[in-house]
Amino acid sequence: MAVTGHQIAFLALLLVVAALVVVGLGLSRWSSLTRRVGSFRCSLRVRGRWSRGIAHYGARHLYWWRLRSLAPRPEQVWSRSGMEVLDRTAVDATVVGGPYLVRCRVGGPRGAEEVELVMTPEAYAGLTSWLEAAPPVAHHVI
């Protein structure tokens, strides 16, 4: 059976439509994540590999989505009560107001681990304020 020119054109059209749908979904996801109140750009390094993403403050958790993904759920979720800032340094000390490298200890299903985040000074101020404003945790019920 020979493939006709119409069949090739139809397949090419299907590929173009599929590509446009994927691009549209990606742009919609990115727009949705960046327009939320409490969202900020934040790169993440876990076990040596950097990934660009968007972080979002929730009432009890910090959510982190990979920038280049169509996943509907965040890739990382850290409990507010289990998160601690260990260190903050300027990525490039010669740039005034440049991004910070923030080392954090986070608790998760695999236990406590250290992660590194890169964020703007404004995002760092928001992160530390969010952590400090956490309600006290009751450890015992009377």
N, C-alpha and C positions, 0 to 999 in steps of 0.2 A: 504494500500500500504506500503510495507516494504522498508526501506531505505537500499540500498546496500552499500557495502564497497567502490565501485567506486564513488558513489555519495558523500560519506563522504570525501574521498580523494580529490575529485574535489572541494568541499566546503572549505576544509582546504587549498588547494592550492590558491583558490581565496582570502581567508583571509590573507594568507602570502603575496600575490602579492599586495593587498590593503594596508597592513601595510608597505611594502617596498615603495610603491608610496608615502604614507603620510610622511614617514621618509625622502625620497628623496626630496620631496617638501620643507620640513622644513629645511633641510641642504642647499638646493639651495637658499632659502629665506635668511637664516642666512649669507651665504657666500656673497650674493648680497648686503645685508645691511652693513656688516662689511668692505667690500672692497671699498665702496664709499669714495671719498675724502670728508673730513669733517664729518665723522662718528666717534662716540665714544660710549663706554659702559656707560650706565647711568641708575641707578635705580630711580624710581619715587614713591613718596607717595602723594596720593590725598585722603583726607578724611580718614586718618588713615591706609591705606593698602599699603604695599610695593609691587612693581612689578619690575622685572629686565627687561631691555630693551636696545635698541640702539637708540641714538639720532643722528640727521643729520642736519647740517647747510645748509639752503637754502639761496637764495638772500634776501628774505623778511620774512622767517619763520624758526622756529626751529621745526623739525618733530621728533616725538617719537614713536617708534614701540615697542610693547610688545615682549619680547624674545620668549616666548612660544605661538605663534599664527601663523596661516597661512594666516591671513588677508593681502590682497595686499595693503591696505592703512594704513597710520599711525593712531595710536589710539588717539594721541594728536597732535595738530598743534597750535603753539603759534606765534603770530605776533612779529617780531623783535621790532617794535616800541611800542608794548604793554607789553614788558617784562622788568622787573627790578629786579636786584639782591638786596635782602634785607639784607642778612646775610650769612656769611660763617664760619663754624667751622670745626675743625678736628674731624672725627668720633672717632678716638682713639688718644688722645694727646700724648700717649707714643710711637707711631709709627711715626718715621720721614718719611715724604714723603707718608704717608697713605692717604686714600680717604677723601674728604671733603663732609660735609653735607651743601648744598646750598639751602637757602630759597629764593624763587622768587615770585614776584607778576606777574601774567600773565593775559592778557585780552583775552577774548574769547566770544563765543556766549552767555554764561551764565553770562557775566559781569566779573569783575576782581575777581580773586581768588588766594589764596596762594598755592603753591606746594613746595614740598621738593625734591631735587635731590641729589643723591650721585654719585660722579665722582672723577676721579683721579685729582691731582693737575695740570697736563698737560691739561686735558680736561677743568678744571676751567679757566686756563689761556686763552685757546682758546675761551671759552664762553664769558669771559669779553672783550677780544679783538674784537670778532665778534659784541658784543653789542655796544662797543665804536666806532667801524668803520662804524656804520650805517649812511647813508646819512641823512642830515637834512630833517625834515618833513615840508612841506609847508601847513600851516593851512588855508590860505586864497588865493583865486585866484583873481588877479587884472585884 
